[in-house]
Amino acid sequence: MFERYFRFKENNTNIRTELVAGLTTFMTMAYILALNPSILGETGMDRGALFTATALSACIATMVMAFWAKLPFALAPGLGLNAFFAYTVVLKMGYSWQMALTAVFIEGIIFIMLTSFNIREAIINSIPLNLKHAISAGIGLFIALLGLKNAGIIIADEKSLLSLGNMSDHGVWIAFIGILVTGVLLILRVKGALLIGIFVSALAGIPLGVTKYPQGGLFSLPPSLAPSFFQFDFSRLFTIDMVVVLFTFLFIDLFDTVGTLIGVSGKAGMLDKHGNVPRAKQALFADAIGTTAGAILGTSTVTTYVESASGVAEGGKTGMTAFSVAIFFALALFGAPLFLMVPSAATAPALIIVGLYMLSPLQKVNLDNMEEAIPVFLTIIIMPLTLSISEGIIFGMLSYVLLKVFTGKFREVSIVMYILSLFFILKFFI
């Protein structure tokens, strides 16, 4: 049944490859099950309810991606968006978390409408092919930096922005072991190399005290959703503050999702001859539905995860990969201690190696052509330095349009690109 529905032979894959890819993706993004409750819990929300809402919203959205879009991408509440929710809207601006959830719910409804009218798909298709290759490479550097940061290899530094971490730290050595094991397995063409590297790293962390066996056992019942379920506050619906909050949620989520879909699809070789993402409309519905469902359950905006690239690197090509990720999120409801015992240092090697994989589309870019190379370079470099996919896209697209206009080639720019550029410029002043 799965082979017929997902067309394994047509996509040159099989169920074993898809399941390994799904488990790899899940293991590289399972951190969100611990991190999302930690961040949103700062607002006073119940952390147990947040854990359940995180797992359920990821499961629902990824199921939609699996069976409707049939793409190997996973979704969950997005990092950055949850930080904006907690630290800006609630803690800084002083609004209740119920008001912030209301903004997320409205965002989801708007995204469903925009997707229905093909507006989001039109945005994806308007981005020039070279910029799509650049987005893939930029995301590669972005997630590699996340991996280096999670392992403690790279740390923040007030004087030099970034610096080398403490090389004697146990997390660093766990990451190095994982990189070495994964690299050797990749060279020997062993299937499941990334996943094996994660498990070897986690095991290496046991004697070092980094991987810790949970005291309450490996399994538990999921916490109740009651404290956060359908907790909306519509009293500020028609205020300027709600418009500002809603616009920010919409903007960040739109271009993070667009960037991830383009970047990971490019790496997987899924873009068609015009550089378009297959079944993009259905894929965009997945995050719109996930965001709406997530708000009802009690969590922040759901988006497509760049960590999906790790599953693609393991050979995942169909919705079966996403389906298996969804199943793992469902199982995580009952086995949270088991999944959360894997430290971030153990998943870091997979993110670092995948960062290398994501650079391959750059081979298709002519870097001697400055009108193409400059926007490509800005897209790539801005993403990791700002830790934002959307900001990289903004700088790349704006520079592309401006260079075309000032070199007399303005007719080569689509109307959609001009409209987007206007919004980008307005964003800098709002």
Secondary structure, 3 states (H helix, E strand, C coil): CHHHHHCCCCCCCCHHHHHHHHHHHHHHHCCHHHHHHHHHHHHCCCHHHHHHHHHHHHHHHHHHHHHHHCCCCCEEECCCHHHHHHHHHHCCCCCCHHHHHHHHHHHHHHHHHHHHCCHHHHHHHHCCHHHHHHHHHHHHHHHHHHHHHHHCCEEEECCCEEEECCCCCHHHHHHHHHHHHHHHHHHCCCCCHHHHHHHHHHHHHHHHCCCCCCCCCCCCCCCCCCCCCCCCCCCCCCCHHHHHHHHHHHHHHHHHHHHHHHHHHHHCCCCCCCCCCCCHHHHHHHHHHHHHHHHHHCCCCEEECCCHHHHHHCCCCCHHHHHHHHHHHHHHCCCHHHHHCCCHHHHHHHHHHHHHHCCHHHHHCCCCCHHHHHHHHHHHHHHHHHCCHHHHHHHHHHHHHHHHHHCCCHHHCCHHHHHHHHHHHHHHHC
